[in-house]
Amino acid sequence: MNRLLHSWRVALAAGLLLAVPTARADREDTTYKNLEVFARVLSYVENNYVEPVDQRRLMHGAIKGMLETLDPHTLFMPPEVFKEMKIDTSGEFGGLGVEIARKVDRLVVVAAIDDTPAARAGLRPGDEILRIDDESTQGRDLPWALQKMRGPAGKRVLLTIMRDGFSAPREIAIIRDHIRIVSVEGSLYGGIGYVKVKNFQDRTDLYLRKELDRLRGLNGGKELRGLVLDLRNNPGGLLDQAVAISDRFLPGNLTIVSTKGRNGANATDERSKDRDTEANYPLVVLVNAGSASASEIVAGALQDHGRAVIMGTQTFGKGSVQTVIELEDGSGLKLTIARYYTPSGRSIQERGITPDFSVHEEPGGKPGRETREKDLERHFKAEPVVSAPEQSPSPRTLPANLKPWDVAAKLKDPPLKVALEYLHSMAGGEAGSAPRAGTTER
């Protein structure tokens, strides 16, 4: 027992010397005492529990329990889950294509990514997942749920869902697919471009550039009359891709996003570069409750610099930055290290980005039961508002001169229809009456 305690002391002391060389002695003493309690409990369990125990499972469980006292985005991932997470950023994996979060003791849908089994099955933001393959999700963590939903294509996953309007839970059978998320796709409407960015993964900015060039080609080689950048139900992803996409629409030397950690650590200030900048055509960004993290960085940067008009509904409100650390046994630690801020200094944590114009997904403007950051257990609280006009802008009324446009008349997507009509009005109501060849009606 003494040898075990000594080894823990040495390991911890080494970590403190590397990470916090100026830590106070009393803080170290408190940590040592707490660690001694942990080591004693571990020893009692290993030597006296009624059945043999798996030491690796015990240690992983202890780490998981420790992290569950922190914010909901700090996670421990066993090797098999961490391996899947690394695959995510490439945009290819076997699964359902749904972004989930933990809300109190239940798992809820944040977004069903377009053109995936989850979206085709009709999953919606705010849906509560009560069971996965006959196993209750109550009290279960995110890595467990991800592992249950991931797997070989062709296999069935049975989800039990509860939704506003349901009189009782319903079972939805979804067949896993080999998902290759094409992160960017677009259409052309009478000279006005539409680009959907589904998530921020490797090379998303490159795909965006290629799609914009393709739309210009469909437009006879002429510059676009305007662009709708659709970030709805985009759960985020890689920070560097969010910065690159923001940079594409901004002139040089402007702040895109800044981050700040504890006591000023992990402070960064990402700025735009004066190259490969798109023409200054009118730009509308569509957002909703499923627009989170990297999506909010892009929307906030373009809004603060007056480069784009934001339309839709309040975004998710995730204003924190995570780093991913691979551990010696192949497991991973996703650790929240900083908060991020828009160029004007806004922290969108818990608040989200407020659109310039409020446009609801459903006719009649009835808000749904979407889950946002503020609904998650143990989420960071919003920082005090510095300036009410800057921190919490109110949605404006759409311009009175907004007129119907025959190109958008048949669209069954109210926010996209409004965005196209807005840009058409901004451009003076010119151009043809039908989408060019190679576009898709939405």
N, C-alpha and C positions, 0 to 999 in steps of 0.2 A: 504493500500500500504506500509506504513512504517513497519507494522508488517511483511509483506511478505519479505521485504528487510532484516529485522533483522534476520528472520529465515534462509535466505540464507547465511547471514554473519556468523551466529553461525555454520551452517553445514560446510561451507567452512573452517572456522577457525579450527574446529575439525579435518578435513581431513589434513590440513597443519601441525598441531601439530603431527599427527601420521606419515605422510609420509616425511615431510621435516622440522624437528624441528629447523633447523638453517637457514631457508629462510630469506632473507633480507626484512626489513620492506617496502622498496620501491616496491619490487616485489609483496608483499601482497596488497599494496595499489592499484597497477595497476590491480590486479585480482579483488579486490573488486569493482573498478570502472566499469570494464567490466561486472561483474556480475549484477551490478545495471542496466546497460543498458539492459541486458537480461531480468531481472525481470520486467522492465518497459514495454518492448515490449510484454512480456507474459501477463501482466495486460491489455494492450491495446487490444490485440487479444481476451482475454477472455471476456472483458466487451463490446467491440464495434464491433467485427466481425459480418458481416451481418447474419450469421447463428450460432446456438449453436455449440460449438467446443468440441471435445473429448480431455480432458486434458491429458490422458495417451498417446494418439496418438501424441499430440503436444510435450510432453516430449521426447518420443522415437524419433520423428523426429529431435528434437534439438540435441540429443545425436548423432544420425546418421550423421547429418550435421557436427558436431564438428569433428568426427572421420574421415570424408572424406577429411579433410585437412591433414591427416597423410598418412602413407604408405598404399599400397593396401591390406596388410594382417592384418591390424588392423580393426576389425569389431564389430559392435553392432548387437546382435542377439535377436530379440523378443522371448518370451518364447516358442512359437511353433517351431521356427527355432532352438533355442538352444537345445530343446529336441531331435530334429532329429540329431543334431551334436553329441550329447553324444552317440546316438545309433551307429553312424558311427564307433567309435573305437572298437566296438564289432564285426564289420564286417557283420552285418545283418540289412537290411533296405529295405523299399519299394521304388523303384525308377528306374533310368536308368543306373547308374554306369558310370557317366562321371564326370571328373574333369574340372572345368571351371575357367576362370579368366576374369577380366574386363580390356579391352584394349581401352583406351580413352573413348568413349561413347558406345562401343559395348562389347558384351560378346563373348569370344572365347573359343574353346576347347583346354585344355592343354593335356589331355589324356583320352582315352576311356579304362576303365579297362577291361582286358581280360575276356571273357566268361560272359559278361553282355549284356543287351539289346542294350546299346549304341554301343558296339563293334560289335555285330552281325548286327546292322543296317548300319555299315560302317562309323561311325563318325571317323574323323581323327584329329590329332593335327593341330591347325591352322584354323580349320573351324570356320567361324563367324556365330553365332546364331542370326539371325535377328528378329525372332519372336518365341514366345512360345504360342501355342494355340491361334493364331490370335492377340496376344498382342505384340506390339513392345518392343524390349529389349533396345532400344536407351535410354541412361540415367538411366537405371535401375541398381540396385545394386545386389550384389551376393546373399544376403539372399532372396530377392524377387525371383530370378531365381531358387534357390535351393528349395524354397517352392513350386514353380510352377511345378517343375519336380518330386518332391517327392510325395508319396501318395500310396493309396492301389494298390496292384498288380492287373493286369488285365485291368486297365484303360489306355486309349490311351493318349499319349502326341504328339502333332503335332509340329515339329520343322521346321522352315524355315532356310535353310543353304545356305551360299555363300562360295565358295571354289575356289582357283586358278584353272583355266581350265573350270569353269562353265561360260556359256554365260549369265545365269540369275539364280537368287536364285531358289532352289529346296526345296520342302516340303518332309520331312521324318517323317512318322508316326511310333512311337515306343510304344510298349506296356510295361507298367511298370511291373516289376517282383519283387517277394520277393527275394531280392539279399542277398545271403550269400556268401561273398567273401572268398573262400579258399585261404588264402594268400600265400601258398607255394604249389607248385606241381613240380614233376620232372620226368626224364626219364634217362635211361642208354644207352649209345652208345659205344659198344665195350670196356667196362670197364671204360669209361669216363662218369662222371655224369653231368647231366644238371638239374639245379634247377631254377625255375622262382619264384621270390618273387614279388607279385603283389602290396602289400602295407604293411605298418608297423602298425599293429593293435595289440590288446591284444594277447599275446602268440605267436606272429610270430616266435620268436627265438626258442620256444619249437617245433613248427611245422617244422622248418628248421632242427633241430636236428633229429627229427623222420624221416623226409624224407631222410636225409643223411644215417641214419641207414638202412632204407628200401632199398636204392640203393646199399649199401654194401651187404645186403642180396641177392639181385638180382645178384650181382657180385660174388656169391659163397662164401660170407663171407670174401673175400679179400678186401684190401684197394683199393680205387679208384685210377686210373692212373692219374686223373686230374678232374677238375670241372669247368663247366661254370655256373657262377652266373648271372642270367639275371635280371637286374633292369630296363629294358626298359619300358617306360610308367608307371613307379611306381611313383606316385605323392608325396610319403612321408607318414607321419603319426607320430607315437609316437617316440620321441627322444630316450627313454630308450631302445626301441627295435632295433633301428639303432646301438646304442652302444653295445648291447648284441651280435648282429650278427657280427659286426666288431671284437669284443672280441673273438668270436669263431674261427677266423682265425689268430689271432695274439698271440705271446707269451706274458708273463706277463710283467707288469709295463711299457707299452708303451702308450703314449698319443693317444687317439682316436679322440677326438674333444675338443676344448676349446671354451668358450663363454665369451663375455665381453660386458657389458652394459654401460650406460652413467656414466661417472666419476668412472669407475671401478666397478659399481654395477653389480649384477647378474653374477659375474665371476665364472666360473667353469672350471675344468680340468678333464675330464673323461679319466680314464686309464684302460688298459686291466688287467685282472686277470690271474694268472698262473694256471688255471684249465679248464677242458673240452675243451681244444684246439684241433682243428682238426690236422691231420697229415699234414706235410709240402708238400703236393702234389701240382703240378702246378695249378694255378688258373687264370681264365680269367673272368673279369666282363664286361658285355654288358650294354651300356648306350645309351641314345639318348636325344632329346630335352624334352621328357616327363619325364625324370628322374629328380626329384626335391627333395630339402630339405633333408629328411632322407636318400634318395638314394644317394645324393651327399656326405653326411657325410661318408657313407660306402665306396663309390668309392674313396673319397679323402684320407681316412685313409689307405686303402689297397694300394693305389698308393704311398703315401708318404713313407710308410715303405717297399716298394718294395715287398710286399707279393703277389700282383696280377698285371696282365697286363690288362689295361683298353682298351676296343675296342668299336667302335661305332662312335657316333657323339657328338658334344658339348652338355653338359647337360643344364638344365633350368637356373641355376644361382640364386637360392634362398638361400641366406646366412644369413637369420635372424631367430631369435627364438621367438616364441609366447607363452604366457601363457594364460590360459582360466580361467576367473573369473565368478562365478555364482553370480548374483545379487539378491536382496531381493524379487523381483517380479517374479522370475523364468527366467528372461532374462539373457543373457550372454555377456561378453566382452572378445573378443580375442585381446590381446594387445602385440605388438612387444616390447620386453624388452632387446634384446641383438643381437649382431652379432655372428656368430660362425666361427671358424677357423680350418683348417685342422692341422695335427700334425706339419707340417713345418711352420705354421703361415700364410698360404694362406687364404685370404678371397675370397670366390668364388662368393660373391654378384655381380650380374650383368654379371660376366664373365662365371661362370660355371666351370665344370671340363673338361679339354681338354684330350681326350683319347690318349693313347700311340700310338695306331694304328687307323687311320680313316677308318671306314668301313660303307658304306651307306646301308640303308634299301633296296633301289631300285637299280637294275642293272644300271650301267652307272654313279653312284655317283652323281646324281643331288640333291642338297639340296632342301628340301621343304620349305614351308612358315610357319614353326613352330613358335609358340609364345613362347617367353622366358621372363624371369624377366625384361630384359632391355626394353621390349616392353610395359610393364605395366605402366599405369599412376601413377605418384607420387612414383615410386620405389626409393629405396635408391641408390645413386650413388656408384660406386666402389671406394674403398679406393686406394690411390696412390700405385703403384707397388713398392715393396721394392727391389726385385731382379728379373730382367726379366727372367733368367733361371728358378728360383724356381716358380715364380708366373704364368708364361705363357709358359709352355712347348709346343713344337710343335710336332704334330703327326709324328711318324716315318714311314718308309716304311716297309711293311711286309717282314719277312725274305725270302731270295731267295730260301731256301731249302723247302719251304712250298709246299707239294705235295697233289694232290687229294687223298681222302680216300673213298673207296667204301661204308663205313658205312654212310657217310654224302652226298653221291653223289645225292640222290633223294630229299634232303631237299630243300624247296622253301623259305628258310629264309637265305639270304646271310650272315648276321653277325654271326648267329649260325653256319653255315657251315664253315666259316673261322675260328671261335673259336675252333671248334672241330678238324679241320685239323691242326691248330697251336698246340693244346695240344697233338694230336697224334704224330706229328713230335717231340715235346719235349720229349715224352715218348719213342722214339726210333722206332715208327711204329710197335709196337707189338699189340697183341690181335686179336680177331676174326673179321669177316667181316660183322656181322649183329647185330642189337640191340638185347639184351636179352629179353625174354618174360616179359610182364608187362610194357614195355616201349611204348611210343607213338611217331609216326613220326610227325615231325613238318615242 
